[in-house]
Amino acid sequence: MSQINPQLQKILDDFAQNSLPNGKKSDAYRNLIAAITASPVLNGRLNTTAEKGYLDKLAVNKNPNAGASYNASKNRISINLSQLETRLLFQTTFPDKRSSERLASLS
C-alpha cells in the first residue's frame, strides 16, 4: 500500500472534519483513504499536488451528475459523496485485488 504524505493527510483530515457527518469514522472517509492507498498512481499524484501546493482542499460536489472535479483557481478537488458510499468503487477500480484483501486493508 502507498503512503499518504503529511500535506495530503492534513487535507484529508480537514475534509473529514468539515464535510463528513461522522468525520474520520465515516465509511466515506475510510473508502477515500482506501482508494488513495490502493492506487500507487493516484497516491503519487495526490501526494505531489498537495506537496507542491496545487491542492489545498477537498470539498463536497453536490452535482448528482459529477463524480469529482478540480478547480485550479481554488486548488480544490470537489467529490460527490455518492462516489465514496460503497466499496463497489474498489471492486470496479481495483478488480485484481481479492475482496478479502480489500477488507483487510480497511481494518
Protein Blocks (a to p, Z undefined) as FASTA:
>chain_A
ZZddfklmmmmmmmmmmmgmnlmmbmklmmmmmmmmmpmklmmmmmmmmmnopafbdcdd
fbfkbfbdcdfklopacddfklmmpmklmmmmmmmbcfklmmmmmZZ
